[in-house]
Amino acid sequence: MSDEMVKDLVNCTNSYIASISDRFSRERDSKYTTEAEMKAFIGLLCICGVHKSSHVNITDLWATDGTGIEIYRTTTSTKRFLFLLRYIRSDVIHDCQSRKDIDKLVPIREFFEKFVDNCQKCYNVGDYLKIDSKKSKRKIEPRKRNGTS
């Protein structure tokens, strides 16, 4: 994920937080996020995937009785993590509704396309490709983009 993508996430999320901040009684409960906090949040989501924690109660990950994972507690609070999980946005909410009639994936389309493009730039398949525990040698032609290879 590029720094530009993180900046976009932070800007869109902060824009959304600003629009819903009147729902909170205390200003600190709807605090804006930063690039560093967003990177830490994304890192925690990745760690959730590594530990296969998708069906684990979030509060169990922050447990202090020895069953939780320490990096969660040292990175952010449970409350802040859940806040960001609930209010993270990858698009500007003001023009999203008009575009949603045309494209149902409008909230994530641009972000997802940037992510896929970055993945394709950073990953090159070698001569040996292992698929489902089966090794095979095959020649893979690079995709052509806009008339270039």
N, C-alpha and C positions, 0 to 999 in steps of 0.2 A: 504494500500500500504506500503510495507516494505521499510526500509532505503536502502536496497540493490537495490530495483527496482528504487528508486529515483536516486541513484548513477549511475545506468545504463542509465537512461534517460539523466542525466546531461552529462555523458561521450559521449554518442552517439550524443546528440544535439551539444555539443561543437566540436566534430569531424566534423559534418556537417557544422557548422558555419565556422570552419577553412577552409573547402573546398570551401566555397562560399564568403569568406570575401573580395576577390578581386573585387567583384561586387559593393562594397560600396565605396564611395569617402572618407568618414571619418571613421577612425578606431573605434570611439565610437559608430557608427551605427551598428557594427557587434560585439559587446562586448559578451564575453563568459558568460554563465549562471553559477549559483552556486546552491548548494543543497537547500539553504534557499529560493532563488528566485524560484526554481522549485516547492517547496512545496507551496509557496504563489500562484504561477500560478495555480497549481492543485486545491488549495482551492478556487480560484476565479471561476474556471470552475464548481466546485461543487455548489457554490453559484448561478451561472447562472442557474443550474438545479433546485435548490430550488425555485428560483424566476420565474421559467419558462420563462427565457429570451432568448430562442433559436431563436426567430424570431424578437428580438429587435436589432436595430442598435447598434453596439458596442459603438459608441461615445455617445449614449444616456445614457448608464450606467455610464459614467464618467461626465455627465452633472453637471454643478455647479449652475444651476438655481433652485435647489430644487427638480428636477424630477429625478436626478441620485441617485445612491446608494453610500453612503460615503465610504464604505470599499474599493471600487474599486479605488477611487482617492487616498486614503491613502496607498494603497498597491503598486501600480505601475502606470506608465503612460500608456495612450492608445497606444502610439507608441510602447512601449516595449512589452505590452501584445500582440499586433498584430504581432510583430516580432517573439515572442516565439510561438504563435499559428501557424505561417507559417513555422517555421523551427524546431519545436520539432521533434525528431526522437527517435525510440526505438530499432534501429538496426544499425549496422556498415554498412555504405554505400559501402565500398570497395568490400565486398563479397556478397552483397545483390543481385546483378543482376544475378550472376551465379545460385544462389539458386531460384530465382524468376521463372525460367523456369520450375522448378519442382513443386513449391508450390506458389500459387498466394498470400497467406497471410503471406509470409515470413517477411515483415516489422514489423508485429505486433504479429506473432505467439508466440514466446518465452515469450514476455512481457505479452500477454493475458493469456497464460497458467499459468504463475506465479501468475497473478492477481486472476484467478479463484481458484487456489490452496489455496491462502491466504484467499479468501472469504470462502471456504469450511472449512478451519481450524478454522476460527473465528466465524462461524455461525452454531449453532445447533438448529434444529427444535425441539420444545417441544411437549408435549402431545396434546396440543390444537393448531390447525393450522387454521388460518382465511384466507380463499380464497374468494375474491370477495364478501365481506360482509356476508359470510356464515361460521358459526363456526361448525367445525366437529372434533370429537375425533377419531384419527386413530393412529395406531402404524406404525412408520416409521423405517425401518431397516437402519442402517448406511451402507454406501457403503463400499465394501471391496476393499482394495488396496494391490496389490502385496502379496496376501495371508494372509493379516492381516485385522482385522475388525476395 
